[in-house]
Amino acid sequence: MGMAKQCKFFGHIITIDKALSVRDGATPEHRHSLLFECDKCGKPVRPRAAGDKHVAHFVHIKENPECLYTEPPREY
């Protein structure tokens, strides 16, 4: 399983950097209407910014075990 670095946004493939820019440029009341879709399964995803332990990528809003981009469970 890999990490999604691109998604569909209104029918166009965009990168994680572009998605983060779109999300961050939207007003708080309009962020919920942004529809990012997984380019593999078509289910809704959200962009996740890079952190100390991961690179920027998309995550499914609802888990989809059949998708190639679903993250495995993490142990803490």
Backbone as a ProteinNet text record, in pm:
[ID]
protein_1_A
[PRIMARY]
MGMAKQCKFFGHIITIDKALSVRDGATPEHRHSLLFECDKCGKPVRPRAAGDKHVAHFVHIKENPECLYTEPPREY
[TERTIARY]
84.4	0	88	47.5	124.6	48.5	115.8	51.5	11.3	-109.8	-161.3	-97.9	-38.7	25	-51.8	-162.1	-246.8	-390.5	-484.2	-625.5	-701.2	-830.6	-918.7	-985.4	-992.1	-1057.8	-1138.9	-1270.9	-1361	-1319	-1284.8	-1252.7	-1109.3	-1026.2	-887.1	-794.8	-685.5	-585.4	-498	-486.6	-400.6	-307.3	-197	-97.9	-138.5	-73.2	-97.6	-64.1	41.5	78	-31.1	-87.3	-196.2	-319.3	-351.5	-468	-452.7	-334	-311	-324.4	-278.3	-290.7	-437.5	-513.5	-656.9	-727.3	-699.9	-762.9	-729	-600.5	-557.4	-606.7	-633.8	-683.7	-833.6	-904.2	-1049.9	-1087.2	-1199.2	-1247.2	-1295	-1292.7	-1335.7	-1475.4	-1566.1	-1701.9	-1711.9	-1611.8	-1613.4	-1527.4	-1445.8	-1358	-1436.7	-1552.3	-1630.8	-1688.2	-1698.3	-1755	-1649.2	-1521.5	-1416	-1423.3	-1434.3	-1448.9	-1323.8	-1238.5	-1119.7	-1155.7	-1124.6	-1157.3	-1031	-1024.9	-913.4	-907.5	-789.9	-778.2	-779.4	-775.7	-783.5	-925.4	-993.6	-1125.4	-1240.2	-1210.2	-1313.6	-1381.3	-1340.7	-1400.6	-1340.4	-1413.6	-1363.3	-1235	-1143.3	-1018.3	-996.9	-903.8	-864.5	-713	-661.3	-515.6	-462.1	-352.3	-287.5	-148.8	-121.1	7.7	118.4	240.6	355.7	373.2	424.4	452.8	590	620.1	750	769.1	658	668.7	611.2	565.4	509.1	521.3	517.3	516.7	371.7	352.2	217.2	154.6	26.7	-44.3	-194.4	-271.8	-417	-457.2	-560.4	-617.5	-766.3	-817.9	-960.8	-1038.4	-1150.7	-1235.3	-1297	-1344.5	-1392.2	-1302.1	-1261.8	-1171.2	-1225.9	-1138.2	-1174.4	-1067.2	-1084.9	-981.1	-947.6	-1037.6	-1010.8	-920.1	-902.6	-823.3	-673.5	-597.8	-451.9	-387.2	-457.6	-399.5	-446.5	-512.9	-555.5	-434.1	-417.6	-304.3	-328.8	-226	-242.4	-259.6	-320.8	-334.6	-197.1	-190.7	-63.8	-62.3	53	69.8	138.5	84.1	142.1	193.2
-118.2	0	123.2	221.1	343.1	461.6	574.3	698.4	775.8	826.7	903.1	1041.6	1076.5	1207.2	1295.1	1240.2	1317.3	1270.3	1353.1	1318.2	1384.6	1354.4	1422.6	1537.5	1651.5	1769.3	1830.1	1815.1	1860.1	1805.7	1676	1607.3	1620.5	1696.2	1715.6	1651.7	1592.7	1537.1	1651.5	1661.6	1764.3	1698.1	1765.1	1714.6	1748.4	1684.5	1713	1858.5	1911.1	2051.3	2146.9	2119.6	2203.8	2191.1	2070	2048.2	2121.1	2115.5	2186.9	2337.1	2386	2527.9	2567.9	2485.7	2511.8	2511.9	2408.3	2397.6	2517.7	2553.1	2662.5	2798	2810.5	2936	2953.3	2845.6	2852.5	2909.5	2979.2	3029.2	2910	2923	2809.6	2758.1	2846.5	2801.4	2732.3	2749.1	2683.8	2556.8	2534.8	2416	2285.9	2282	2158.1	2123.4	2221.2	2195.1	2153.4	2155.5	2111.8	1960.1	1912.9	1769.6	1714	1653.5	1583.8	1436.6	1369.5	1228.2	1147.7	1028.4	936.8	905.5	914.9	887.2	737	652.7	507.2	454.6	492.8	435.4	535.1	664.2	765.5	809.7	753.1	790.3	921	994.4	1121.5	1105.3	1197.5	1203.7	1346.3	1362.4	1497	1505.9	1623.7	1638.5	1647.9	1582.1	1584.6	1644.1	1749	1817.2	1728.9	1755.2	1681	1708.4	1608.9	1622	1565	1550.7	1496.4	1351.7	1275.8	1133.3	1091.2	1185.4	1148.7	1263.4	1228.1	1327.5	1365.7	1475.6	1517.8	1412.3	1381.9	1282.7	1296.7	1221.3	1220.1	1101.7	1119.9	1011.7	1002.9	881.4	862.1	917.2	980.9	1031.7	913.5	813	688.6	576.7	490.7	381.1	299.9	268	186.8	79.3	-36.5	-139.8	-191.9	-177.1	-225.9	-133.1	-9.8	86.5	63.8	82.9	68.2	173.5	284.3	393	397.3	293.8	291.7	263.6	346.2	327.4	208.8	130.9	20.9	77	0.5	47	73.3	174.5	209.2	162.4	121.4	83.6	198.6	235.7	345.8	295.6
0	0	0	-77.4	-85.4	-32.1	-32.6	8.8	-114.9	-113.4	-227.1	-229	-342.3	-358.8	-456.8	-511.9	-602.1	-584	-628.2	-617.1	-731.4	-737.8	-832.4	-760.3	-827.7	-772.9	-886	-877.6	-984	-1119.8	-1121.6	-1246	-1294.2	-1223.7	-1263.3	-1159.4	-1205.7	-1114.9	-1064.2	-931.3	-871.3	-770.5	-742	-647	-503.9	-410.1	-269.2	-237.1	-296.2	-269.9	-316.9	-434.6	-486.4	-398.1	-354.5	-268.3	-134.5	-77.2	48.4	28.4	-84.8	-116.8	-133.3	-203.8	-221.8	-86.3	-6.2	125.9	214.1	217.6	303.9	255.2	124.6	69.4	82.7	114.7	129.2	265.6	269.3	397.6	480.5	612.3	696.6	661.7	627.2	595.6	459.4	372.2	241.6	236.1	336.4	334.4	328.8	395.6	397.5	260.2	171.3	38.7	-63.8	-26.7	-117.9	-131.7	-253.3	-276.2	-342.5	-259.3	-308	-314.9	-427.4	-444.7	-472	-415.4	-440.4	-589.1	-647.7	-791.2	-822	-719.6	-739.8	-723.2	-613.3	-584.4	-597.2	-605.1	-620.4	-491.7	-378.6	-249.7	-199.5	-112.8	-60.4	21.5	0	75.9	123.3	214.5	257.3	253.5	222.8	222.6	365.2	388	519.6	501.8	575	566	624.5	583.3	634.7	783.5	851.7	994	1024.3	1151.4	1191.9	1148.7	1137.4	1109.2	973.9	893.2	763.6	663.8	536.7	429.5	401.3	330.9	294.3	203.2	226.7	146.3	170.1	94.7	111.6	197.8	279.4	359.3	328.7	328.2	307.2	426.1	398.6	506.4	581.4	506.1	565.4	515.1	604.4	568.6	451.3	357.7	242.5	225.7	289	285.9	147	50.1	-85.2	-165.6	-121.5	-197.3	-176.3	-283.5	-276.4	-186.8	-163.5	-84.9	59.9	107.6	247.2	335	437.4	527.7	619.9	646.6	743.3	884.2	974.5	1113.4	1174.2	1257.6	1322	1465.7	1509.6	1650	1721.4	1834.5	1912.4	2044.3
[MASK]
++++++++++++++++++++++++++++++++++++++++++++++++++++++++++++++++++++++++++++

